[in-house]
Structure formats: structure tokens, C-alpha cells
Amino acid sequence: MKKHVKYVAMLIITSLIICTVSSAGVKVQAKDTLKEMDTLDIIISAYYCAGGINEEKTMDHIVVAEKIVPLYNLMNQIAAYYVYFSDDCYAVVANNRDNPCAIEFGKGKNKKIESLTNLSSDKIIYMSPVEIYSGREIKELPKKINKSIDGLIANYPMLREKNTYLSNTVKTAKEMIQNNKEINVSVKRSGGYGFIPSSSLPTGSYNYNTVTGATQTNWVSTSMFNFMGAYDHCGATTITNLALLFKTRGYSNALRNNNIYATFAAIYDICGEGAQAFIAGDAACYFDEQGYDLDYYDAGSIWDYMDAIDHDDPCGLLLCASFFSDWHWVLGVGYRYYPNTMSCYMRVNTNWGTGIDNYYLPSFDGALWISGTAYRIDS
């Protein structure tokens, strides 16, 4: 069985991230549910703490996040992440975008977590810095441990609170990385996006949903526009497919002159060529020209994505296969969620074909999920 380890990113860290966390003066607010983090959230949060250990770094210091290990609670949910960096420091950060605080960090490696990672394929159960177990070891613990209780939250109830200062700091750093071409993130991966055909999905019970009109839409692919001289046009193709979906739903003016090529040309004229980190504004601009108010919002976690689909809102998903400059936009139109494994398979139009029979699984081995944006037309 494959180990639950993700080998990820190279960061050129700016001075914004290279500092230590001070809890003084941080205001918190009550929070009932936790918002899961994506890969960039994890890396930035971890280095925000662990990076302050080595004071000799410069603004262009290159750091490799060599290992990210998910750490589970007793309810089989990811409660935290262990991150080890190439400049020999580590951090364990809570899996909560609203409070991505470090539970522990230090020089070198966490020997207990490293030993469990290297010796066992079991999930690692993390309840505190001194209570770290493999799944096998958990079974041998005294029965008085209530397995319906999140041990980490029981030990650190403040993790349920909202740390506005820290979450905003991480959000700002993430936006800088995504927006500023001088701040680069590249990903150590074997290449490929790992799209899964529906015939290869797991068996067993699951919940599912697909947005209205997705199965009736006549989709387009990037190759259909190559003759027009388009280059690196997955973003423009995604917006074109978004227009086709809304056309299917009854928005009669969603296509320019009711023609897919005229629609793509208009969108491509707005987007331009080359990889685009953000396309939501371009999409809104095109739809505005067509007389529609396109609204969009963040759907950057599994739960946010499924909630968007349940509200009938398709999602643009930005993926990265091997390097951060190797981006690819796809359109998410549904999901299959397997509660036993807590796995969400996103039903997508890959923009390389004209169907929606492929799925993407945010995982520790496939393409990196950079961002998700949900769309709806305000009526």
C-alpha cells in the first residue's frame, strides 16, 4: 500500500514568510467548523513558523518542502500536517485555514513521525507532540480512549477558534505567490495530471452530484482551436465551456453570435495566451459583454467544492502536474464522495476531450490542486 506522503514544492521565500509567529495581541473568534487547507496553505503556514529557525536566509533563499505527511485524528480525519523542509527544519500545522497555527516546530526532523512514515504504511494518528501513534498502535491503547473524540482538539481546543491575524497573513503570502511572477513555486512531481476514467473509480457506497446541464452540454476541447493559432489556451477553453454550460441552461446569449469559435475568439482576446493563474475576472468580463452578471467565489477545499456543486455552481480548477508554470485549467461539474475513505473524486471536463467521464482526486501523489473558483450567473 502506498504511503501517505506527499513530496511537493520548491519555494523562493520572501521576507513576508520568513519570520516567527507571535501570539501576542492576536484576536480570536469562535468557530464551529474547520476549513481544510490546500497545499500552498500547508507549506506557507509551516514555513511561517519553522523558517524562523535559520536566520541566515535571504529573500531569494530557495527552500524545498521535501515531505508533507497528513496526520489523522481518531475519527479518520486529517487533523494536521507534518512538513519537513530542505534547510533541516520541520513544523506540524493544524488543518484549519481559519487557524493554520503550528502545534510544534523545530530544527531537524520529528523522529517519531519520520520513523512511523518510514516503517509503516499505516495512517499516523496525532493527538499531541507526545501522543503520536500508528494505526496499529492505536488498537493497542487502553479502551478508556473514546474514539469518537478528536484527541488533538481535546488537547488544543483553541484550534477551533479563528485566528484572523494568522489566516490573513497566510492568505496574503499565498496571493503573492500566485500573483507575483518574481515569487515562484515549483512542484517535485513525476508529471501528468492523473485523471481517472469513471470505469476506474472505486467500488463501494458513495454520495454524488452533478450540476444541471452538464450531461447535456456539447463541450469543446483545446485542440478544436489550434487552427486559430491559440497557444496555452486551457483557460480560454474553460471559460468557453462555462459559456456552453450556461447556454444549455437557457442563457440564450451566453455564446457570442451563437457560435463556439466566435465565443472562443472573444474570450481568448480577453485572456491572452500563456498560463494564467486567475481567469475568473476574464470570465466575468466576457459574460458582462454578453449581458450577464457572472458572480464567482472561492471553492478551494474539498468541502467548499462539494458545497458549490450542491448549489449547482460549476467550478474552475487550476492544477499543476510537474512545475508551477505547468498549469492546466479544468471545469469541475460534479463529484463522487466516498464517506468510508473521505475521498472526493471531482467530475471534470479536462478540456482535452468533449466529455465529462473523467475524475480528479486531490491527493498526495497526483497533480497539485492550486485553486478552485465557483461560478453562477446572478439573475
C-alpha positions as CSV (number, residue, x, y, z in Angstrom):
1,M,0.0,0.0,0.0
2,K,1.3,3.4,-0.9
3,K,2.4,5.6,2.0
4,H,0.5,8.7,2.8
5,V,3.4,11.0,1.9
6,K,3.5,14.0,-0.5
7,Y,6.7,15.2,-1.9
8,V,6.0,18.7,-3.0
9,A,7.2,22.1,-3.6
10,M,10.2,24.4,-4.1
11,L,9.6,27.9,-2.8
12,I,11.5,31.1,-3.3
13,I,10.6,32.5,0.1
14,T,10.0,36.2,0.6
15,S,10.6,38.1,3.8
16,L,6.9,38.1,4.4
17,I,7.0,34.4,5.2
18,I,10.4,34.3,6.8
19,C,9.6,35.2,10.4
20,T,8.4,33.6,13.6
21,V,4.8,33.6,14.9
22,S,3.9,35.8,17.9
23,S,0.6,35.1,19.5
24,A,0.6,38.4,21.4
25,G,-2.3,40.6,20.5
26,V,-3.9,38.1,18.2
27,K,-7.7,38.2,18.4
28,V,-9.7,35.0,18.0
29,Q,-13.4,34.4,17.3
30,A,-15.4,31.3,18.0
31,K,-15.6,28.9,15.1
32,D,-17.9,25.8,14.8
33,T,-16.4,24.0,11.8
34,L,-12.8,23.8,10.5
35,K,-11.9,24.8,6.9
36,E,-9.4,22.4,5.3
37,M,-6.2,23.8,3.8
38,D,-4.7,23.2,0.4
39,T,-1.1,22.5,-0.4
40,L,0.1,26.1,-0.5
41,D,-1.7,26.9,2.8
42,I,0.2,24.0,4.4
43,I,3.6,25.0,3.1
44,I,3.3,28.7,3.9
45,S,1.9,28.0,7.4
46,A,4.6,25.5,8.2
47,Y,7.4,27.7,7.0
48,Y,6.0,30.7,8.6
49,C,7.0,29.0,11.9
50,A,9.8,26.7,11.1
51,G,11.5,29.1,8.7
52,G,12.5,31.5,11.5
53,I,14.9,28.9,13.0
54,N,17.6,29.6,10.4
55,E,18.3,33.3,10.4
56,E,20.8,33.2,7.6
57,K,18.3,33.1,4.8
58,T,17.9,35.8,2.2
59,M,14.8,37.0,0.3
60,D,15.8,34.7,-2.6
61,H,16.5,31.7,-0.4
62,I,15.3,28.5,-2.1
63,V,13.6,26.0,0.2
64,V,12.3,22.6,-0.8
65,A,9.3,21.2,1.1
66,E,10.7,17.7,0.9
67,K,7.9,15.9,2.7
68,I,4.3,16.6,3.7
69,V,2.6,13.9,5.8
70,P,-1.1,14.0,6.8
71,L,-1.7,13.4,10.4
72,Y,-5.1,11.9,11.4
73,N,-7.4,12.1,14.4
74,L,-9.3,9.2,15.9
75,M,-12.2,9.8,13.5
76,N,-10.1,9.2,10.4
77,Q,-10.0,12.9,9.5
78,I,-6.8,14.8,8.6
79,A,-6.3,17.0,11.7
80,A,-2.8,18.3,10.9
81,Y,0.2,18.1,8.5
82,Y,3.8,17.4,9.2
83,V,6.2,19.3,6.8
84,Y,9.9,18.8,6.6
85,F,12.0,21.4,4.7
86,S,15.3,21.1,2.9
87,D,17.0,23.6,5.3
88,D,16.5,21.0,8.0
89,C,13.5,22.2,9.9
90,Y,10.0,21.0,10.4
91,A,6.6,22.0,11.6
92,V,3.3,20.4,12.4
93,V,0.4,22.7,11.4
94,A,-3.3,22.4,12.1
95,N,-5.5,21.6,9.1
96,N,-7.7,24.7,9.5
97,R,-7.5,27.5,7.1
98,D,-9.1,29.8,9.6
99,N,-6.4,29.0,12.2
100,P,-3.3,27.5,10.5
101,C,-1.2,27.6,13.6
102,A,1.8,25.4,14.4
103,I,1.3,22.8,17.0
104,E,5.1,22.2,17.1
105,F,8.1,23.1,15.1
106,G,11.9,22.7,15.4
107,K,15.3,22.1,14.0
108,G,15.9,18.8,12.2
109,K,13.1,16.2,11.8
110,N,10.4,14.9,14.1
111,K,11.9,11.5,14.8
112,K,8.7,9.8,15.8
113,I,6.7,10.9,12.7
114,E,9.7,10.1,10.4
115,S,10.0,6.6,11.9
116,L,6.3,5.8,11.5
117,T,6.4,7.1,7.9
118,N,9.4,5.0,7.0
119,L,8.5,1.8,8.8
120,S,4.7,1.6,8.3
121,S,2.1,2.2,5.7
122,D,-0.5,2.9,8.4
123,K,-2.0,6.3,8.8
124,I,-0.4,8.3,11.6
125,I,-2.6,9.3,14.5
126,Y,-1.5,12.6,16.0
127,M,-3.1,13.8,19.3
128,S,-0.2,15.9,20.7
129,P,3.6,16.2,20.3
130,V,4.0,13.3,22.8
131,E,1.0,11.3,21.6
132,I,1.8,10.1,18.1
133,Y,0.7,6.6,17.0
134,S,0.4,4.3,14.0
135,G,-3.0,2.8,13.3
136,R,-1.7,-0.5,14.6
137,E,-0.6,1.1,17.9
138,I,-3.9,2.8,18.4
139,K,-5.6,-0.5,18.5
140,E,-3.4,-1.4,21.5
141,L,-4.2,1.7,23.5
142,P,-6.4,1.3,26.6
143,K,-10.1,1.1,25.9
144,K,-10.8,4.2,28.0
145,I,-9.8,6.3,25.0
146,N,-13.0,7.4,23.4
147,K,-12.5,7.0,19.6
148,S,-15.4,9.4,18.9
149,I,-13.4,12.3,20.3
150,D,-10.9,14.3,18.3
151,G,-7.8,13.9,20.5
152,L,-6.0,16.8,19.0
153,I,-8.9,19.2,19.5
154,A,-9.4,17.8,23.0
155,N,-5.8,18.7,23.8
156,Y,-5.8,22.0,22.0
157,P,-9.4,23.4,22.0
158,M,-8.1,26.8,20.7
159,L,-7.6,25.1,17.3
160,R,-11.4,25.5,16.8
161,E,-11.1,29.3,17.2
162,K,-10.5,31.7,14.4
163,N,-7.0,33.3,14.2
164,T,-7.7,36.2,11.9
165,Y,-4.2,37.6,12.0
166,L,-2.5,34.4,11.1
167,S,-5.1,33.3,8.5
168,N,-4.9,36.7,6.8
169,T,-1.1,36.6,6.8
170,V,-1.0,33.2,5.1
171,K,-3.7,34.3,2.7
172,T,-1.6,37.4,1.7
173,A,1.5,35.3,1.2
174,K,-0.4,32.8,-0.9
175,E,-1.8,35.6,-3.1
176,M,1.7,37.0,-3.6
177,I,3.0,33.6,-4.7
178,Q,0.1,33.2,-7.1
179,N,0.1,36.7,-8.5
180,N,3.8,37.8,-8.5
181,K,5.9,36.3,-11.2
182,E,9.0,37.0,-9.2
183,I,7.8,34.7,-6.4
184,N,7.8,31.2,-7.8
185,V,6.6,27.8,-6.6
186,S,7.5,24.7,-8.4
187,V,6.5,21.2,-7.6
188,K,8.5,18.0,-7.5
189,R,6.2,15.6,-9.3
190,S,6.5,12.9,-11.9
191,G,4.3,14.7,-14.4
192,G,0.8,14.0,-15.6
193,Y,-2.5,15.0,-14.1
194,G,-3.8,11.6,-13.1
195,F,-7.3,12.0,-14.5
196,I,-9.3,8.9,-13.7
197,P,-11.9,7.5,-16.1
198,S,-15.3,6.7,-14.5
199,S,-14.7,3.0,-15.2
200,S,-11.7,3.0,-12.8
201,L,-13.4,4.6,-9.9
202,P,-13.5,2.7,-6.6
203,T,-16.4,0.5,-5.7
204,G,-18.4,0.8,-2.6
205,S,-21.0,3.3,-1.3
206,Y,-20.7,6.9,-2.3
207,N,-22.6,10.2,-2.5
208,Y,-22.6,12.0,-5.8
209,N,-23.9,15.1,-7.6
210,T,-23.5,16.8,-11.0
211,V,-24.5,20.3,-11.9
212,T,-27.6,20.9,-14.0
213,G,-27.0,20.7,-17.8
214,A,-23.5,19.1,-17.6
215,T,-24.6,15.8,-19.2
216,Q,-26.5,17.7,-22.0
217,T,-23.8,20.2,-22.9
218,N,-21.8,19.8,-26.2
219,W,-18.4,20.5,-24.8
220,V,-15.3,21.8,-26.7
221,S,-11.6,20.9,-26.3
222,T,-8.4,22.8,-26.7
223,S,-7.5,21.0,-29.9
224,M,-10.6,22.5,-31.7
225,F,-9.0,25.9,-31.6
226,N,-5.4,25.1,-32.6
227,F,-6.1,26.1,-36.2
228,M,-6.8,29.7,-34.9
229,G,-3.2,30.0,-33.7
230,A,-4.2,29.7,-30.0
231,Y,-1.4,28.8,-27.6
232,D,-1.7,27.6,-23.9
233,H,-5.4,28.3,-24.1
234,C,-6.8,25.9,-21.4
235,G,-8.1,29.0,-19.5
236,A,-9.9,30.4,-22.5
237,T,-11.3,26.9,-23.3
238,T,-12.6,26.5,-19.7
239,I,-14.4,29.8,-20.0
240,T,-15.8,28.8,-23.4
241,N,-17.1,25.5,-21.8
242,L,-18.6,27.6,-19.0
243,A,-20.5,29.6,-21.6
244,L,-21.7,26.4,-23.3
245,L,-22.9,25.1,-20.0
246,F,-24.9,28.3,-19.2
247,K,-26.2,28.2,-22.8
248,T,-27.5,24.7,-22.1
249,R,-29.2,26.0,-19.0
250,G,-31.2,28.6,-21.0
251,Y,-28.9,31.7,-21.0
252,S,-29.5,32.3,-24.7
253,N,-26.9,35.0,-25.2
254,A,-24.1,33.1,-23.4
255,L,-22.3,32.4,-26.8
256,R,-21.0,35.2,-29.0
257,N,-23.1,35.2,-32.1
258,N,-24.3,31.7,-31.1
259,N,-21.0,30.3,-32.4
260,I,-18.4,28.5,-30.4
261,Y,-15.5,29.8,-32.5
262,A,-16.6,33.4,-32.2
263,T,-17.1,32.8,-28.4
264,F,-13.6,31.4,-28.0
265,A,-12.1,34.2,-30.1
266,A,-13.7,36.8,-27.9
267,I,-12.6,35.1,-24.7
268,Y,-9.1,34.5,-26.0
269,D,-8.8,38.2,-26.9
270,I,-9.5,38.9,-23.2
271,C,-7.4,36.2,-21.6
272,G,-4.4,36.3,-24.0
273,E,-2.0,33.4,-24.4
274,G,0.1,31.6,-21.9
275,A,-0.6,30.2,-18.5
276,Q,-3.0,32.2,-16.4
277,A,-3.1,31.9,-12.6
278,F,-6.6,33.6,-12.4
279,I,-9.3,33.5,-15.1
280,A,-12.4,34.5,-13.0
281,G,-12.1,38.2,-13.8
282,D,-11.7,37.4,-17.5
283,A,-14.7,35.2,-17.4
284,A,-16.8,37.9,-15.7
285,C,-15.6,40.4,-18.3
286,Y,-16.7,38.2,-21.2
287,F,-20.1,37.4,-19.6
288,D,-20.6,41.1,-18.9
289,E,-20.1,41.8,-22.6
290,Q,-22.8,39.2,-23.3
291,G,-25.2,41.0,-20.9
292,Y,-24.8,38.7,-17.8
293,D,-23.5,39.4,-14.3
294,L,-21.2,36.4,-13.6
295,D,-20.5,36.0,-9.9
296,Y,-17.7,33.9,-8.6
297,Y,-16.3,32.8,-5.2
298,D,-13.6,30.6,-3.7
299,A,-14.0,26.8,-3.7
300,G,-10.5,25.9,-2.8
301,S,-11.2,23.0,-0.4
302,I,-12.9,19.7,-1.0
303,W,-15.8,20.7,1.2
304,D,-16.2,24.1,-0.5
305,Y,-16.1,22.4,-3.9
306,M,-18.8,19.9,-3.0
307,D,-20.9,22.7,-1.5
308,A,-20.6,24.7,-4.7
309,I,-21.7,21.7,-6.8
310,D,-24.6,21.1,-4.4
311,H,-25.6,24.7,-5.1
312,D,-25.4,23.9,-8.8
313,D,-22.3,26.1,-9.4
314,P,-19.6,24.7,-11.7
315,C,-16.0,25.3,-10.7
316,G,-12.8,26.2,-12.5
317,L,-10.0,24.2,-11.1
318,L,-6.3,25.1,-11.6
319,L,-4.0,22.0,-11.5
320,C,-0.2,21.7,-11.6
321,A,1.4,18.5,-12.9
322,S,5.2,18.9,-12.7
323,F,6.2,22.5,-12.3
324,F,4.3,25.5,-11.1
325,S,4.5,27.0,-14.6
326,D,2.9,23.8,-16.0
327,W,-0.7,24.8,-15.2
328,H,-3.9,23.4,-16.6
329,W,-7.4,24.6,-16.1
330,V,-10.3,22.1,-16.0
331,L,-14.0,22.6,-15.3
332,G,-15.4,20.8,-12.3
333,V,-19.1,19.8,-12.8
334,G,-19.7,17.1,-10.2
335,Y,-18.2,14.7,-7.6
336,R,-18.3,11.3,-6.1
337,Y,-17.6,11.3,-2.3
338,Y,-16.8,8.0,-0.6
339,P,-17.5,8.5,3.2
340,N,-15.6,5.4,4.3
341,T,-12.3,6.8,3.0
342,M,-13.4,10.5,3.0
343,S,-12.2,10.7,-0.7
344,C,-13.7,13.2,-3.1
345,Y,-13.4,12.4,-6.8
346,M,-14.1,15.6,-8.7
347,R,-16.0,15.1,-12.0
348,V,-14.3,17.3,-14.6
349,N,-14.1,18.3,-18.2
350,T,-10.4,18.1,-18.8
351,N,-10.6,20.4,-21.8
352,W,-8.7,17.8,-23.7
353,G,-11.9,15.9,-24.7
354,T,-15.5,16.6,-25.2
355,G,-16.9,14.6,-22.3
356,I,-17.2,14.6,-18.5
357,D,-16.3,11.0,-17.8
358,N,-13.0,11.8,-16.1
359,Y,-12.4,12.5,-12.4
360,Y,-9.7,14.2,-10.5
361,L,-8.7,13.1,-7.0
362,P,-6.9,15.7,-4.9
363,S,-4.2,13.5,-3.4
364,F,-0.6,13.3,-2.3
365,D,0.6,11.6,-5.5
366,G,-1.2,13.2,-8.4
367,A,-1.4,16.7,-9.8
368,L,-1.3,19.6,-7.3
369,W,-4.6,21.4,-6.9
370,I,-3.7,25.1,-6.8
371,S,-7.1,26.8,-6.6
372,G,-10.9,26.4,-7.2
373,T,-13.4,29.0,-8.2
374,A,-17.2,28.5,-8.4
375,Y,-19.4,30.4,-10.8
376,R,-23.0,31.4,-11.1
377,I,-25.0,34.0,-13.1
378,D,-26.9,36.4,-10.9
379,S,-30.5,36.6,-12.1
